[in-house]
Amino acid sequence: MSYEYKEFDFNKNIKKIIALNIRKFRKEKGYTQEQLAIYTDRSFEFIRRIESEEGKRGFSVETLWRIATVLERPIDDFLDESILKSGN
């Protein structure tokens, strides 16, 4: 059995896109970073770093699921690249 290498197009900005969308959807919901931290059982500092470092801070799928649940958005909304084009 041999492995055939497959090329794929990975968006290197995906963490930044997710981080910007977290901020956008949090603000739309009217939540502060502190409220989001409490509602997701994460620390304020953790949420602040996710947003302020525009995704340079890594986070788990579980954290993204918690955030999506609290913000009442499907996870795929956080992958929407139009946030980069809108300049938000």
Phi and psi restraints in degrees (range 20) as a CNS / XPLOR table:
assign (resid 1 and name C) (resid 2 and name N)
       (resid 2 and name CA) (resid 2 and name C) 1.0 -118.5 20.0 2
assign (resid 2 and name N) (resid 2 and name CA)
       (resid 2 and name C) (resid 3 and name N) 1.0 154.0 20.0 2
assign (resid 2 and name C) (resid 3 and name N)
       (resid 3 and name CA) (resid 3 and name C) 1.0 -100.8 20.0 2
assign (resid 3 and name N) (resid 3 and name CA)
       (resid 3 and name C) (resid 4 and name N) 1.0 127.9 20.0 2
assign (resid 3 and name C) (resid 4 and name N)
       (resid 4 and name CA) (resid 4 and name C) 1.0 -102.5 20.0 2
assign (resid 4 and name N) (resid 4 and name CA)
       (resid 4 and name C) (resid 5 and name N) 1.0 120.8 20.0 2
assign (resid 4 and name C) (resid 5 and name N)
       (resid 5 and name CA) (resid 5 and name C) 1.0 -65.2 20.0 2
assign (resid 5 and name N) (resid 5 and name CA)
       (resid 5 and name C) (resid 6 and name N) 1.0 131.6 20.0 2
assign (resid 5 and name C) (resid 6 and name N)
       (resid 6 and name CA) (resid 6 and name C) 1.0 -113.6 20.0 2
assign (resid 6 and name N) (resid 6 and name CA)
       (resid 6 and name C) (resid 7 and name N) 1.0 130.4 20.0 2
assign (resid 6 and name C) (resid 7 and name N)
       (resid 7 and name CA) (resid 7 and name C) 1.0 -80.4 20.0 2
assign (resid 7 and name N) (resid 7 and name CA)
       (resid 7 and name C) (resid 8 and name N) 1.0 143.6 20.0 2
assign (resid 7 and name C) (resid 8 and name N)
       (resid 8 and name CA) (resid 8 and name C) 1.0 -144.7 20.0 2
assign (resid 8 and name N) (resid 8 and name CA)
       (resid 8 and name C) (resid 9 and name N) 1.0 154.4 20.0 2
assign (resid 8 and name C) (resid 9 and name N)
       (resid 9 and name CA) (resid 9 and name C) 1.0 -96.6 20.0 2
assign (resid 9 and name N) (resid 9 and name CA)
       (resid 9 and name C) (resid 10 and name N) 1.0 100.7 20.0 2
assign (resid 9 and name C) (resid 10 and name N)
       (resid 10 and name CA) (resid 10 and name C) 1.0 -99.5 20.0 2
assign (resid 10 and name N) (resid 10 and name CA)
       (resid 10 and name C) (resid 11 and name N) 1.0 127.0 20.0 2
assign (resid 10 and name C) (resid 11 and name N)
       (resid 11 and name CA) (resid 11 and name C) 1.0 -76.5 20.0 2
assign (resid 11 and name N) (resid 11 and name CA)
       (resid 11 and name C) (resid 12 and name N) 1.0 110.8 20.0 2
assign (resid 11 and name C) (resid 12 and name N)
       (resid 12 and name CA) (resid 12 and name C) 1.0 -68.2 20.0 2
assign (resid 12 and name N) (resid 12 and name CA)
       (resid 12 and name C) (resid 13 and name N) 1.0 -13.1 20.0 2
assign (resid 12 and name C) (resid 13 and name N)
       (resid 13 and name CA) (resid 13 and name C) 1.0 -94.0 20.0 2
assign (resid 13 and name N) (resid 13 and name CA)
       (resid 13 and name C) (resid 14 and name N) 1.0 10.5 20.0 2
assign (resid 13 and name C) (resid 14 and name N)
       (resid 14 and name CA) (resid 14 and name C) 1.0 -60.0 20.0 2
assign (resid 14 and name N) (resid 14 and name CA)
       (resid 14 and name C) (resid 15 and name N) 1.0 -39.5 20.0 2
assign (resid 14 and name C) (resid 15 and name N)
       (resid 15 and name CA) (resid 15 and name C) 1.0 -66.0 20.0 2
assign (resid 15 and name N) (resid 15 and name CA)
       (resid 15 and name C) (resid 16 and name N) 1.0 -39.2 20.0 2
assign (resid 15 and name C) (resid 16 and name N)
       (resid 16 and name CA) (resid 16 and name C) 1.0 -65.0 20.0 2
assign (resid 16 and name N) (resid 16 and name CA)
       (resid 16 and name C) (resid 17 and name N) 1.0 -42.3 20.0 2
assign (resid 16 and name C) (resid 17 and name N)
       (resid 17 and name CA) (resid 17 and name C) 1.0 -60.2 20.0 2
assign (resid 17 and name N) (resid 17 and name CA)
       (resid 17 and name C) (resid 18 and name N) 1.0 -47.2 20.0 2
assign (resid 17 and name C) (resid 18 and name N)
       (resid 18 and name CA) (resid 18 and name C) 1.0 -61.8 20.0 2
assign (resid 18 and name N) (resid 18 and name CA)
       (resid 18 and name C) (resid 19 and name N) 1.0 -45.5 20.0 2
assign (resid 18 and name C) (resid 19 and name N)
       (resid 19 and name CA) (resid 19 and name C) 1.0 -61.2 20.0 2
assign (resid 19 and name N) (resid 19 and name CA)
       (resid 19 and name C) (resid 20 and name N) 1.0 -44.5 20.0 2
assign (resid 19 and name C) (resid 20 and name N)
       (resid 20 and name CA) (resid 20 and name C) 1.0 -65.9 20.0 2
assign (resid 20 and name N) (resid 20 and name CA)
       (resid 20 and name C) (resid 21 and name N) 1.0 -37.4 20.0 2
assign (resid 20 and name C) (resid 21 and name N)
       (resid 21 and name CA) (resid 21 and name C) 1.0 -69.3 20.0 2
assign (resid 21 and name N) (resid 21 and name CA)
       (resid 21 and name C) (resid 22 and name N) 1.0 -36.1 20.0 2
assign (resid 21 and name C) (resid 22 and name N)
       (resid 22 and name CA) (resid 22 and name C) 1.0 -58.4 20.0 2
assign (resid 22 and name N) (resid 22 and name CA)
       (resid 22 and name C) (resid 23 and name N) 1.0 -49.0 20.0 2
assign (resid 22 and name C) (resid 23 and name N)
       (resid 23 and name CA) (resid 23 and name C) 1.0 -59.6 20.0 2
assign (resid 23 and name N) (resid 23 and name CA)
       (resid 23 and name C) (resid 24 and name N) 1.0 -47.2 20.0 2
assign (resid 23 and name C) (resid 24 and name N)
       (resid 24 and name CA) (resid 24 and name C) 1.0 -59.1 20.0 2
assign (resid 24 and name N) (resid 24 and name CA)
       (resid 24 and name C) (resid 25 and name N) 1.0 -50.5 20.0 2
assign (resid 24 and name C) (resid 25 and name N)
       (resid 25 and name CA) (resid 25 and name C) 1.0 -70.4 20.0 2
assign (resid 25 and name N) (resid 25 and name CA)
       (resid 25 and name C) (resid 26 and name N) 1.0 -33.1 20.0 2
assign (resid 25 and name C) (resid 26 and name N)
       (resid 26 and name CA) (resid 26 and name C) 1.0 -62.7 20.0 2
assign (resid 26 and name N) (resid 26 and name CA)
       (resid 26 and name C) (resid 27 and name N) 1.0 -45.6 20.0 2
assign (resid 26 and name C) (resid 27 and name N)
       (resid 27 and name CA) (resid 27 and name C) 1.0 -66.4 20.0 2
assign (resid 27 and name N) (resid 27 and name CA)
       (resid 27 and name C) (resid 28 and name N) 1.0 -39.4 20.0 2
assign (resid 27 and name C) (resid 28 and name N)
       (resid 28 and name CA) (resid 28 and name C) 1.0 -59.5 20.0 2
assign (resid 28 and name N) (resid 28 and name CA)
       (resid 28 and name C) (resid 29 and name N) 1.0 -35.3 20.0 2
assign (resid 28 and name C) (resid 29 and name N)
       (resid 29 and name CA) (resid 29 and name C) 1.0 -78.3 20.0 2
assign (resid 29 and name N) (resid 29 and name CA)
       (resid 29 and name C) (resid 30 and name N) 1.0 -14.9 20.0 2
assign (resid 29 and name C) (resid 30 and name N)
       (resid 30 and name CA) (resid 30 and name C) 1.0 82.7 20.0 2
assign (resid 30 and name N) (resid 30 and name CA)
       (resid 30 and name C) (resid 31 and name N) 1.0 20.3 20.0 2
assign (resid 30 and name C) (resid 31 and name N)
       (resid 31 and name CA) (resid 31 and name C) 1.0 -95.2 20.0 2
assign (resid 31 and name N) (resid 31 and name CA)
       (resid 31 and name C) (resid 32 and name N) 1.0 146.2 20.0 2
assign (resid 31 and name C) (resid 32 and name N)
       (resid 32 and name CA) (resid 32 and name C) 1.0 -83.9 20.0 2
assign (resid 32 and name N) (resid 32 and name CA)
       (resid 32 and name C) (resid 33 and name N) 1.0 167.7 20.0 2
assign (resid 32 and name C) (resid 33 and name N)
       (resid 33 and name CA) (resid 33 and name C) 1.0 -62.0 20.0 2
assign (resid 33 and name N) (resid 33 and name CA)
       (resid 33 and name C) (resid 34 and name N) 1.0 -37.3 20.0 2
assign (resid 33 and name C) (resid 34 and name N)
       (resid 34 and name CA) (resid 34 and name C) 1.0 -64.0 20.0 2
assign (resid 34 and name N) (resid 34 and name CA)
       (resid 34 and name C) (resid 35 and name N) 1.0 -42.8 20.0 2
assign (resid 34 and name C) (resid 35 and name N)
       (resid 35 and name CA) (resid 35 and name C) 1.0 -62.7 20.0 2
assign (resid 35 and name N) (resid 35 and name CA)
       (resid 35 and name C) (resid 36 and name N) 1.0 -44.6 20.0 2
assign (resid 35 and name C) (resid 36 and name N)
       (resid 36 and name CA) (resid 36 and name C) 1.0 -60.4 20.0 2
assign (resid 36 and name N) (resid 36 and name CA)
       (resid 36 and name C) (resid 37 and name N) 1.0 -40.2 20.0 2
assign (resid 36 and name C) (resid 37 and name N)
       (resid 37 and name CA) (resid 37 and name C) 1.0 -61.2 20.0 2
assign (resid 37 and name N) (resid 37 and name CA)
       (resid 37 and name C) (resid 38 and name N) 1.0 -46.8 20.0 2
assign (resid 37 and name C) (resid 38 and name N)
       (resid 38 and name CA) (resid 38 and name C) 1.0 -62.4 20.0 2
assign (resid 38 and name N) (resid 38 and name CA)
       (resid 38 and name C) (resid 39 and name N) 1.0 -48.3 20.0 2
assign (resid 38 and name C) (resid 39 and name N)
       (resid 39 and name CA) (resid 39 and name C) 1.0 -66.5 20.0 2
assign (resid 39 and name N) (resid 39 and name CA)
       (resid 39 and name C) (resid 40 and name N) 1.0 -26.1 20.0 2
assign (resid 39 and name C) (resid 40 and name N)
       (resid 40 and name CA) (resid 40 and name C) 1.0 -100.0 20.0 2
assign (resid 40 and name N) (resid 40 and name CA)
       (resid 40 and name C) (resid 41 and name N) 1.0 0.6 20.0 2
assign (resid 40 and name C) (resid 41 and name N)
       (resid 41 and name CA) (resid 41 and name C) 1.0 59.5 20.0 2
assign (resid 41 and name N) (resid 41 and name CA)
       (resid 41 and name C) (resid 42 and name N) 1.0 41.8 20.0 2
assign (resid 41 and name C) (resid 42 and name N)
       (resid 42 and name CA) (resid 42 and name C) 1.0 -123.6 20.0 2
assign (resid 42 and name N) (resid 42 and name CA)
       (resid 42 and name C) (resid 43 and name N) 1.0 164.7 20.0 2
assign (resid 42 and name C) (resid 43 and name N)
       (resid 43 and name CA) (resid 43 and name C) 1.0 -80.8 20.0 2
assign (resid 43 and name N) (resid 43 and name CA)
       (resid 43 and name C) (resid 44 and name N) 1.0 153.2 20.0 2
assign (resid 43 and name C) (resid 44 and name N)
       (resid 44 and name CA) (resid 44 and name C) 1.0 -57.1 20.0 2
assign (resid 44 and name N) (resid 44 and name CA)
       (resid 44 and name C) (resid 45 and name N) 1.0 -44.1 20.0 2
assign (resid 44 and name C) (resid 45 and name N)
       (resid 45 and name CA) (resid 45 and name C) 1.0 -60.2 20.0 2
assign (resid 45 and name N) (resid 45 and name CA)
       (resid 45 and name C) (resid 46 and name N) 1.0 -39.0 20.0 2
assign (resid 45 and name C) (resid 46 and name N)
       (resid 46 and name CA) (resid 46 and name C) 1.0 -63.3 20.0 2
assign (resid 46 and name N) (resid 46 and name CA)
       (resid 46 and name C) (resid 47 and name N) 1.0 -48.7 20.0 2
assign (resid 46 and name C) (resid 47 and name N)
       (resid 47 and name CA) (resid 47 and name C) 1.0 -63.3 20.0 2
assign (resid 47 and name N) (resid 47 and name CA)
       (resid 47 and name C) (resid 48 and name N) 1.0 -42.8 20.0 2
assign (resid 47 and name C) (resid 48 and name N)
       (resid 48 and name CA) (resid 48 and name C) 1.0 -59.1 20.0 2
assign (resid 48 and name N) (resid 48 and name CA)
       (resid 48 and name C) (resid 49 and name N) 1.0 -44.3 20.0 2
assign (resid 48 and name C) (resid 49 and name N)
       (resid 49 and name CA) (resid 49 and name C) 1.0 -69.3 20.0 2
assign (resid 49 and name N) (resid 49 and name CA)
       (resid 49 and name C) (resid 50 and name N) 1.0 -36.3 20.0 2
assign (resid 49 and name C) (resid 50 and name N)
       (resid 50 and name CA) (resid 50 and name C) 1.0 -57.4 20.0 2
assign (resid 50 and name N) (resid 50 and name CA)
       (resid 50 and name C) (resid 51 and name N) 1.0 -47.2 20.0 2
assign (resid 50 and name C) (resid 51 and name N)
       (resid 51 and name CA) (resid 51 and name C) 1.0 -76.7 20.0 2
assign (resid 51 and name N) (resid 51 and name CA)
       (resid 51 and name C) (resid 52 and name N) 1.0 -45.8 20.0 2
assign (resid 51 and name C) (resid 52 and name N)
       (resid 52 and name CA) (resid 52 and name C) 1.0 -72.2 20.0 2
assign (resid 52 and name N) (resid 52 and name CA)
       (resid 52 and name C) (resid 53 and name N) 1.0 -30.7 20.0 2
assign (resid 52 and name C) (resid 53 and name N)
       (resid 53 and name CA) (resid 53 and name C) 1.0 -91.8 20.0 2
assign (resid 53 and name N) (resid 53 and name CA)
       (resid 53 and name C) (resid 54 and name N) 1.0 8.8 20.0 2
assign (resid 53 and name C) (resid 54 and name N)
       (resid 54 and name CA) (resid 54 and name C) 1.0 47.4 20.0 2
assign (resid 54 and name N) (resid 54 and name CA)
       (resid 54 and name C) (resid 55 and name N) 1.0 48.7 20.0 2
assign (resid 54 and name C) (resid 55 and name N)
       (resid 55 and name CA) (resid 55 and name C) 1.0 89.7 20.0 2
assign (resid 55 and name N) (resid 55 and name CA)
       (resid 55 and name C) (resid 56 and name N) 1.0 0.4 20.0 2
assign (resid 55 and name C) (resid 56 and name N)
       (resid 56 and name CA) (resid 56 and name C) 1.0 -68.0 20.0 2
assign (resid 56 and name N) (resid 56 and name CA)
       (resid 56 and name C) (resid 57 and name N) 1.0 -24.6 20.0 2
assign (resid 56 and name C) (resid 57 and name N)
       (resid 57 and name CA) (resid 57 and name C) 1.0 -83.5 20.0 2
assign (resid 57 and name N) (resid 57 and name CA)
       (resid 57 and name C) (resid 58 and name N) 1.0 123.8 20.0 2
assign (resid 57 and name C) (resid 58 and name N)
       (resid 58 and name CA) (resid 58 and name C) 1.0 -77.8 20.0 2
assign (resid 58 and name N) (resid 58 and name CA)
       (resid 58 and name C) (resid 59 and name N) 1.0 158.6 20.0 2
assign (resid 58 and name C) (resid 59 and name N)
       (resid 59 and name CA) (resid 59 and name C) 1.0 -154.1 20.0 2
assign (resid 59 and name N) (resid 59 and name CA)
       (resid 59 and name C) (resid 60 and name N) 1.0 160.1 20.0 2
assign (resid 59 and name C) (resid 60 and name N)
       (resid 60 and name CA) (resid 60 and name C) 1.0 -84.8 20.0 2
assign (resid 60 and name N) (resid 60 and name CA)
       (resid 60 and name C) (resid 61 and name N) 1.0 166.1 20.0 2
assign (resid 60 and name C) (resid 61 and name N)
       (resid 61 and name CA) (resid 61 and name C) 1.0 -63.0 20.0 2
assign (resid 61 and name N) (resid 61 and name CA)
       (resid 61 and name C) (resid 62 and name N) 1.0 -36.6 20.0 2
assign (resid 61 and name C) (resid 62 and name N)
       (resid 62 and name CA) (resid 62 and name C) 1.0 -60.5 20.0 2
assign (resid 62 and name N) (resid 62 and name CA)
       (resid 62 and name C) (resid 63 and name N) 1.0 -42.8 20.0 2
assign (resid 62 and name C) (resid 63 and name N)
       (resid 63 and name CA) (resid 63 and name C) 1.0 -63.3 20.0 2
assign (resid 63 and name N) (resid 63 and name CA)
       (resid 63 and name C) (resid 64 and name N) 1.0 -44.3 20.0 2
assign (resid 63 and name C) (resid 64 and name N)
       (resid 64 and name CA) (resid 64 and name C) 1.0 -61.5 20.0 2
assign (resid 64 and name N) (resid 64 and name CA)
       (resid 64 and name C) (resid 65 and name N) 1.0 -41.0 20.0 2
assign (resid 64 and name C) (resid 65 and name N)
       (resid 65 and name CA) (resid 65 and name C) 1.0 -62.1 20.0 2
assign (resid 65 and name N) (resid 65 and name CA)
       (resid 65 and name C) (resid 66 and name N) 1.0 -43.3 20.0 2
assign (resid 65 and name C) (resid 66 and name N)
       (resid 66 and name CA) (resid 66 and name C) 1.0 -61.2 20.0 2
assign (resid 66 and name N) (resid 66 and name CA)
       (resid 66 and name C) (resid 67 and name N) 1.0 -45.9 20.0 2
assign (resid 66 and name C) (resid 67 and name N)
       (resid 67 and name CA) (resid 67 and name C) 1.0 -62.2 20.0 2
assign (resid 67 and name N) (resid 67 and name CA)
       (resid 67 and name C) (resid 68 and name N) 1.0 -46.0 20.0 2
assign (resid 67 and name C) (resid 68 and name N)
       (resid 68 and name CA) (resid 68 and name C) 1.0 -60.9 20.0 2
assign (resid 68 and name N) (resid 68 and name CA)
       (resid 68 and name C) (resid 69 and name N) 1.0 -40.4 20.0 2
assign (resid 68 and name C) (resid 69 and name N)
       (resid 69 and name CA) (resid 69 and name C) 1.0 -64.9 20.0 2
assign (resid 69 and name N) (resid 69 and name CA)
       (resid 69 and name C) (resid 70 and name N) 1.0 -47.9 20.0 2
assign (resid 69 and name C) (resid 70 and name N)
       (resid 70 and name CA) (resid 70 and name C) 1.0 -63.4 20.0 2
assign (resid 70 and name N) (resid 70 and name CA)
       (resid 70 and name C) (resid 71 and name N) 1.0 -40.5 20.0 2
assign (resid 70 and name C) (resid 71 and name N)
       (resid 71 and name CA) (resid 71 and name C) 1.0 -85.0 20.0 2
assign (resid 71 and name N) (resid 71 and name CA)
       (resid 71 and name C) (resid 72 and name N) 1.0 -0.5 20.0 2
assign (resid 71 and name C) (resid 72 and name N)
       (resid 72 and name CA) (resid 72 and name C) 1.0 55.0 20.0 2
assign (resid 72 and name N) (resid 72 and name CA)
       (resid 72 and name C) (resid 73 and name N) 1.0 49.6 20.0 2
assign (resid 72 and name C) (resid 73 and name N)
       (resid 73 and name CA) (resid 73 and name C) 1.0 -129.2 20.0 2
assign (resid 73 and name N) (resid 73 and name CA)
       (resid 73 and name C) (resid 74 and name N) 1.0 145.2 20.0 2
assign (resid 73 and name C) (resid 74 and name N)
       (resid 74 and name CA) (resid 74 and name C) 1.0 -68.8 20.0 2
assign (resid 74 and name N) (resid 74 and name CA)
       (resid 74 and name C) (resid 75 and name N) 1.0 147.9 20.0 2
assign (resid 74 and name C) (resid 75 and name N)
       (resid 75 and name CA) (resid 75 and name C) 1.0 -56.8 20.0 2
assign (resid 75 and name N) (resid 75 and name CA)
       (resid 75 and name C) (resid 76 and name N) 1.0 -36.1 20.0 2
assign (resid 75 and name C) (resid 76 and name N)
       (resid 76 and name CA) (resid 76 and name C) 1.0 -63.8 20.0 2
assign (resid 76 and name N) (resid 76 and name CA)
       (resid 76 and name C) (resid 77 and name N) 1.0 -21.7 20.0 2
assign (resid 76 and name C) (resid 77 and name N)
       (resid 77 and name CA) (resid 77 and name C) 1.0 -61.3 20.0 2
assign (resid 77 and name N) (resid 77 and name CA)
       (resid 77 and name C) (resid 78 and name N) 1.0 -30.8 20.0 2
assign (resid 77 and name C) (resid 78 and name N)
       (resid 78 and name CA) (resid 78 and name C) 1.0 -74.3 20.0 2
assign (resid 78 and name N) (resid 78 and name CA)
       (resid 78 and name C) (resid 79 and name N) 1.0 -13.8 20.0 2
assign (resid 78 and name C) (resid 79 and name N)
       (resid 79 and name CA) (resid 79 and name C) 1.0 -95.7 20.0 2
assign (resid 79 and name N) (resid 79 and name CA)
       (resid 79 and name C) (resid 80 and name N) 1.0 0.6 20.0 2
assign (resid 79 and name C) (resid 80 and name N)
       (resid 80 and name CA) (resid 80 and name C) 1.0 -68.1 20.0 2
assign (resid 80 and name N) (resid 80 and name CA)
       (resid 80 and name C) (resid 81 and name N) 1.0 116.7 20.0 2
assign (resid 80 and name C) (resid 81 and name N)
       (resid 81 and name CA) (resid 81 and name C) 1.0 -78.5 20.0 2
assign (resid 81 and name N) (resid 81 and name CA)
       (resid 81 and name C) (resid 82 and name N) 1.0 -8.7 20.0 2
assign (resid 81 and name C) (resid 82 and name N)
       (resid 82 and name CA) (resid 82 and name C) 1.0 -63.1 20.0 2
assign (resid 82 and name N) (resid 82 and name CA)
       (resid 82 and name C) (resid 83 and name N) 1.0 -18.1 20.0 2
assign (resid 82 and name C) (resid 83 and name N)
       (resid 83 and name CA) (resid 83 and name C) 1.0 -59.9 20.0 2
assign (resid 83 and name N) (resid 83 and name CA)
       (resid 83 and name C) (resid 84 and name N) 1.0 -33.8 20.0 2
assign (resid 83 and name C) (resid 84 and name N)
       (resid 84 and name CA) (resid 84 and name C) 1.0 -70.7 20.0 2
assign (resid 84 and name N) (resid 84 and name CA)
       (resid 84 and name C) (resid 85 and name N) 1.0 -35.5 20.0 2
assign (resid 84 and name C) (resid 85 and name N)
       (resid 85 and name CA) (resid 85 and name C) 1.0 -75.7 20.0 2
assign (resid 85 and name N) (resid 85 and name CA)
       (resid 85 and name C) (resid 86 and name N) 1.0 -28.6 20.0 2
assign (resid 85 and name C) (resid 86 and name N)
       (resid 86 and name CA) (resid 86 and name C) 1.0 -80.0 20.0 2
assign (resid 86 and name N) (resid 86 and name CA)
       (resid 86 and name C) (resid 87 and name N) 1.0 -15.9 20.0 2
assign (resid 86 and name C) (resid 87 and name N)
       (resid 87 and name CA) (resid 87 and name C) 1.0 76.6 20.0 2
assign (resid 87 and name N) (resid 87 and name CA)
       (resid 87 and name C) (resid 88 and name N) 1.0 16.4 20.0 2
